[in-house]
Amino acid sequence: MSQPSSKYRPDVDGLRAVAVMLVLNFHAFPDAMPGGFIGVDVFFVISGFLITGIITRELELGRFNLVEFYNRRIRRIFPALIVVLSATLMLGWFWMLPAALVQLGSDSFASAAFLANIALLLQSGYFDVESAKKPLLHLWSLGIEEQFYLFWPLLLMLAARLRMSIMAMAAMLGIASFLFNVALIGSNPIAAFYLPFTRAFELLIGAVLACGWINVNHSSVASSRRAWIGVALIAVAAIILDSHRAFPGWWAVLPVAGSALLLSAPAAWVNRVVLASPPLVWIGLISYPLYLWHWPLLVFGGIIKFGPLTLPERQLILLASALLAWATYRFVEIPFRFGLPNRRKMFSLGAGMAMIAVAGIAVIWGRGFDFRLPPEIRAMASVRTESFKWRFHECLLDLSRETTFAETCVERDRRPLVLIWGDSTAGALLPGLRKAQEERGFGIAQLTSSSCIPALNADIVSLPNCRTMNDKVFSLVRQIRPDVVLLHGTWEKHLDNVAETVIALKKETNARVVVLGGVPTWRRGLPSEVLRYFILHRALIPERSPNAAPPTAYDAVMRARLEPLGAEFISASDVFCNAQGCLTRLGDAAGDVVVSDQVHLTEKGSAFLIDSIIDRLLGGVAPAGRAR
């Protein structure tokens, strides 16, 4: 036989189990399995091997039928996918804000049309923070696979008719796809990740293996050698790869070659004993619905909880995914997939998928059915972080793009001059300072950088150029000689460096140094707290809530450390919080919410804080030429 035998191979289901467990562990426990996303690449190789083997066998026997091929694909893919897409849309109706539901409707339409990879390519990357909130993110791989099988059978039929070498054609196309992937990974890694042309080589290496099966040495020794090398390549990829690597690129060679080597060695001990073991075979049999279910459940678990999932919660969700996967396989997949081919099944499944697409369009057209929430709840839960009011990209720099402050960041002709130095939370103080400036007449200098706290000689791992920027700001402080230096940031660490900064400011300038403690942190985000409270109590969130985390203990540590050095410490949490909880809103309108996410103050929140501390901030110093 020039192709693999059509006899069932339990080790292939075992390899499917390995692939799906890699993906599940990556999604549920990313720190423990940073390279688990390669499970998708393992799936691609398996798929190319099996499907190409089936088609080429049927072509040799002269009984390949394109319509029946697509009939089999529809009965294999559609039943479980329709169930999961329907369940996801229902969960979105109950738990998503209108804007998020619109996005889900768009993703549902794209998934039903097997264009999820293209839709995600136009939105963001697989490893982006926003992508982690999309319940259908994982269906990009299904899009690539089905796009491949839209054309691959046609090419195989053409090659058979022209009496071309199918193996040579698959190899040439695979090499071209791989080179395109390598060429694109540097300039556009997101496109390289999502495009079918840059991923096709993973399916094609499986196709090459299927076509060249007769040339493979199937002795026990040779098979075992290949199998162990395959295991090693997959293990190395899962351990050393992470979301910061440019993938696929050259790195994809590891899981793709490892998968092909394992598939080529059915006689190896690893395949016969480990991969063909009943537990792995069972997981492999339910691997497709398990892959479909796990990610929406993890995403909605976080949405329903309004916060990060704990380790036990993620474990329970994976268990629930396995139970749902078994039920889907037993009661949905098997009835549609097996038995005599039936065109009625194909048309009914096609109609079901079309209804999912129509439902997605209806969600988009209906603007996420915003009538589900009262207007005030909808507005509060959708309040945006208005960073443009903080002079973002001018006086609040994105250090990955900018290193120079605008001239307008310092009002050199107004005294007393208050300098804000800190991260984006310091930038969020600007609207409040502007409002206070209308009555007090002081000058404002703003030298802030996103994620960069004002701490000299501090090395911020996630922002390596923060240290250089703080040195630059300190040099500017000595030049403009402000009357008050206001230090503010998300104070979590580097207290020694903050103390060093206070000492340097006191030594090199005549300015009063005021350190403003961190604002309360809303772990779920205050807008999400608004929505959560409404869903649980059908009422507007109270003006104070106990669900914020005021940095009271750290405030005390900072005060004790910095005040002996000459700094004046002001606690922001004392302004916002009391025994009843922390302030959520100043009125009943959306603009009255005091925080727009976890820690960034809204315009009203900023004005409230600055109005509460302005006398202490100015220290009783009246503006030049004006009476107080």
FENTAQUI-V294721 format. One record per residue. N is the residue number from 1. RES is the residue in three letters. BURIAL is 1 if it has 9 or more other ideal C-beta (glycine too) atoms within 8 Angstrom, else 0. Layout:
n;res;burial
N;RES;BURIAL
N;RES;BURIAL
This chain:
n;res;burial
1;MET;0
2;SER;0
3;GLN;1
4;PRO;0
5;SER;0
6;SER;0
7;LYS;0
8;TYR;0
9;ARG;0
10;PRO;1
11;ASP;1
12;VAL;1
13;ASP;1
14;GLY;1
15;LEU;1
16;ARG;1
17;ALA;1
18;VAL;1
19;ALA;1
20;VAL;1
21;MET;1
22;LEU;1
23;VAL;1
24;LEU;1
25;ASN;1
26;PHE;1
27;HIS;1
28;ALA;1
29;PHE;1
30;PRO;1
31;ASP;0
32;ALA;0
33;MET;1
34;PRO;1
35;GLY;1
36;GLY;1
37;PHE;1
38;ILE;1
39;GLY;1
40;VAL;1
41;ASP;1
42;VAL;1
43;PHE;1
44;PHE;1
45;VAL;1
46;ILE;1
47;SER;1
48;GLY;1
49;PHE;1
50;LEU;1
51;ILE;1
52;THR;1
53;GLY;1
54;ILE;1
55;ILE;1
56;THR;1
57;ARG;1
58;GLU;1
59;LEU;1
60;GLU;0
61;LEU;0
62;GLY;0
63;ARG;0
64;PHE;1
65;ASN;0
66;LEU;1
67;VAL;0
68;GLU;0
69;PHE;1
70;TYR;1
71;ASN;1
72;ARG;1
73;ARG;1
74;ILE;1
75;ARG;1
76;ARG;0
77;ILE;1
78;PHE;1
79;PRO;1
80;ALA;1
81;LEU;1
82;ILE;1
83;VAL;1
84;VAL;1
85;LEU;1
86;SER;1
87;ALA;1
88;THR;1
89;LEU;1
90;MET;0
91;LEU;1
92;GLY;1
93;TRP;1
94;PHE;0
95;TRP;1
96;MET;1
97;LEU;1
98;PRO;1
99;ALA;0
100;ALA;1
101;LEU;1
102;VAL;1
103;GLN;1
104;LEU;1
105;GLY;1
106;SER;1
107;ASP;1
108;SER;1
109;PHE;1
110;ALA;1
111;SER;1
112;ALA;1
113;ALA;0
114;PHE;1
115;LEU;1
116;ALA;1
117;ASN;1
118;ILE;1
119;ALA;1
120;LEU;1
121;LEU;1
122;LEU;0
123;GLN;0
124;SER;0
125;GLY;0
126;TYR;1
127;PHE;0
128;ASP;0
129;VAL;0
130;GLU;0
131;SER;1
132;ALA;0
133;LYS;1
134;LYS;1
135;PRO;1
136;LEU;1
137;LEU;1
138;HIS;1
139;LEU;1
140;TRP;1
141;SER;1
142;LEU;1
143;GLY;1
144;ILE;1
145;GLU;1
146;GLU;1
147;GLN;1
148;PHE;1
149;TYR;1
150;LEU;0
151;PHE;0
152;TRP;1
153;PRO;1
154;LEU;0
155;LEU;1
156;LEU;1
157;MET;1
158;LEU;1
159;ALA;1
160;ALA;1
161;ARG;0
162;LEU;0
163;ARG;0
164;MET;1
165;SER;0
166;ILE;1
167;MET;1
168;ALA;0
169;MET;1
170;ALA;1
171;ALA;1
172;MET;0
173;LEU;1
174;GLY;1
175;ILE;1
176;ALA;0
177;SER;1
178;PHE;1
179;LEU;0
180;PHE;1
181;ASN;1
182;VAL;1
183;ALA;0
184;LEU;1
185;ILE;1
186;GLY;0
187;SER;0
188;ASN;0
189;PRO;1
190;ILE;1
191;ALA;1
192;ALA;1
193;PHE;1
194;TYR;1
195;LEU;1
196;PRO;1
197;PHE;0
198;THR;1
199;ARG;1
200;ALA;1
201;PHE;1
202;GLU;1
203;LEU;1
204;LEU;1
205;ILE;1
206;GLY;1
207;ALA;1
208;VAL;1
209;LEU;1
210;ALA;1
211;CYS;1
212;GLY;1
213;TRP;1
214;ILE;0
215;ASN;0
216;VAL;0
217;ASN;0
218;HIS;0
219;SER;0
220;SER;0
221;VAL;0
222;ALA;1
223;SER;1
224;SER;1
225;ARG;0
226;ARG;1
227;ALA;1
228;TRP;1
229;ILE;1
230;GLY;1
231;VAL;1
232;ALA;1
233;LEU;1
234;ILE;1
235;ALA;0
236;VAL;1
237;ALA;1
238;ALA;1
239;ILE;0
240;ILE;0
241;LEU;1
242;ASP;0
243;SER;0
244;HIS;0
245;ARG;0
246;ALA;0
247;PHE;1
248;PRO;1
249;GLY;1
250;TRP;0
251;TRP;1
252;ALA;1
253;VAL;0
254;LEU;1
255;PRO;1
256;VAL;1
257;ALA;1
258;GLY;1
259;SER;1
260;ALA;1
261;LEU;1
262;LEU;1
263;LEU;1
264;SER;1
265;ALA;1
266;PRO;1
267;ALA;1
268;ALA;1
269;TRP;0
270;VAL;1
271;ASN;1
272;ARG;1
273;VAL;0
274;VAL;1
275;LEU;1
276;ALA;1
277;SER;1
278;PRO;0
279;PRO;0
280;LEU;1
281;VAL;1
282;TRP;1
283;ILE;1
284;GLY;1
285;LEU;0
286;ILE;1
287;SER;1
288;TYR;1
289;PRO;1
290;LEU;1
291;TYR;1
292;LEU;1
293;TRP;1
294;HIS;1
295;TRP;1
296;PRO;1
297;LEU;1
298;LEU;1
299;VAL;1
300;PHE;1
301;GLY;1
302;GLY;1
303;ILE;1
304;ILE;0
305;LYS;1
306;PHE;1
307;GLY;0
308;PRO;0
309;LEU;1
310;THR;0
311;LEU;0
312;PRO;0
313;GLU;1
314;ARG;1
315;GLN;1
316;LEU;0
317;ILE;1
318;LEU;1
319;LEU;0
320;ALA;1
321;SER;1
322;ALA;1
323;LEU;0
324;LEU;1
325;ALA;1
326;TRP;1
327;ALA;1
328;THR;1
329;TYR;1
330;ARG;0
331;PHE;0
332;VAL;1
333;GLU;1
334;ILE;1
335;PRO;1
336;PHE;1
337;ARG;0
338;PHE;0
339;GLY;0
340;LEU;0
341;PRO;0
342;ASN;0
343;ARG;0
344;ARG;0
345;LYS;1
346;MET;1
347;PHE;0
348;SER;0
349;LEU;1
350;GLY;1
351;ALA;0
352;GLY;1
353;MET;1
354;ALA;1
355;MET;0
356;ILE;1
357;ALA;1
358;VAL;0
359;ALA;1
360;GLY;1
361;ILE;1
362;ALA;1
363;VAL;1
364;ILE;1
365;TRP;0
366;GLY;0
367;ARG;0
368;GLY;1
369;PHE;1
370;ASP;0
371;PHE;0
372;ARG;0
373;LEU;1
374;PRO;0
375;PRO;0
376;GLU;1
377;ILE;1
378;ARG;1
379;ALA;1
380;MET;1
381;ALA;1
382;SER;1
383;VAL;1
384;ARG;0
385;THR;0
386;GLU;1
387;SER;1
388;PHE;0
389;LYS;0
390;TRP;1
391;ARG;1
392;PHE;1
393;HIS;0
394;GLU;1
395;CYS;1
396;LEU;1
397;LEU;1
398;ASP;1
399;LEU;1
400;SER;0
401;ARG;0
402;GLU;0
403;THR;0
404;THR;0
405;PHE;1
406;ALA;0
407;GLU;0
408;THR;0
409;CYS;1
410;VAL;1
411;GLU;0
412;ARG;0
413;ASP;0
414;ARG;1
415;ARG;0
416;PRO;1
417;LEU;1
418;VAL;1
419;LEU;1
420;ILE;1
421;TRP;1
422;GLY;1
423;ASP;1
424;SER;1
425;THR;1
426;ALA;1
427;GLY;1
428;ALA;1
429;LEU;1
430;LEU;1
431;PRO;1
432;GLY;1
433;LEU;1
434;ARG;1
435;LYS;1
436;ALA;1
437;GLN;1
438;GLU;0
439;GLU;0
440;ARG;1
441;GLY;0
442;PHE;1
443;GLY;1
444;ILE;1
445;ALA;1
446;GLN;1
447;LEU;1
448;THR;1
449;SER;1
450;SER;1
451;SER;1
452;CYS;1
453;ILE;1
454;PRO;1
455;ALA;1
456;LEU;1
457;ASN;0
458;ALA;1
459;ASP;0
460;ILE;1
461;VAL;0
462;SER;0
463;LEU;1
464;PRO;0
465;ASN;0
466;CYS;1
467;ARG;1
468;THR;0
469;MET;1
470;ASN;1
471;ASP;1
472;LYS;1
473;VAL;1
474;PHE;1
475;SER;0
476;LEU;1
477;VAL;1
478;ARG;1
479;GLN;0
480;ILE;1
481;ARG;1
482;PRO;1
483;ASP;1
484;VAL;1
485;VAL;1
486;LEU;1
487;LEU;1
488;HIS;1
489;GLY;1
490;THR;0
491;TRP;1
492;GLU;0
493;LYS;0
494;HIS;1
495;LEU;1
496;ASP;0
497;ASN;1
498;VAL;1
499;ALA;1
500;GLU;1
501;THR;1
502;VAL;1
503;ILE;1
504;ALA;1
505;LEU;1
506;LYS;1
507;LYS;0
508;GLU;0
509;THR;1
510;ASN;0
511;ALA;1
512;ARG;0
513;VAL;1
514;VAL;1
515;VAL;1
516;LEU;1
517;GLY;1
518;GLY;1
519;VAL;1
520;PRO;1
521;THR;1
522;TRP;1
523;ARG;1
524;ARG;1
525;GLY;1
526;LEU;1
527;PRO;1
528;SER;1
529;GLU;1
530;VAL;1
531;LEU;1
532;ARG;1
533;TYR;1
534;PHE;1
535;ILE;0
536;LEU;0
537;HIS;0
538;ARG;0
539;ALA;0
540;LEU;1
541;ILE;1
542;PRO;0
543;GLU;0
544;ARG;1
545;SER;1
546;PRO;0
547;ASN;0
548;ALA;1
549;ALA;0
550;PRO;1
551;PRO;1
552;THR;1
553;ALA;0
554;TYR;1
555;ASP;1
556;ALA;0
557;VAL;1
558;MET;1
559;ARG;1
560;ALA;0
561;ARG;1
562;LEU;1
563;GLU;1
564;PRO;0
565;LEU;1
566;GLY;0
567;ALA;1
568;GLU;1
569;PHE;1
570;ILE;1
571;SER;1
572;ALA;1
573;SER;1
574;ASP;0
575;VAL;1
576;PHE;1
577;CYS;1
578;ASN;0
579;ALA;0
580;GLN;0
581;GLY;1
582;CYS;1
583;LEU;1
584;THR;1
585;ARG;1
586;LEU;1
587;GLY;0
588;ASP;0
589;ALA;0
590;ALA;1
591;GLY;1
592;ASP;1
593;VAL;1
594;VAL;1
595;VAL;1
596;SER;1
597;ASP;1
598;GLN;1
599;VAL;1
600;HIS;1
601;LEU;1
602;THR;1
603;GLU;1
604;LYS;1
605;GLY;1
606;SER;1
607;ALA;1
608;PHE;1
609;LEU;1
610;ILE;1
611;ASP;1
612;SER;0
613;ILE;1
614;ILE;1
615;ASP;0
616;ARG;1
617;LEU;1
618;LEU;1
619;GLY;0
620;GLY;0
621;VAL;0
622;ALA;0
623;PRO;1
624;ALA;0
625;GLY;0
626;ARG;0
627;ALA;0
628;ARG;0
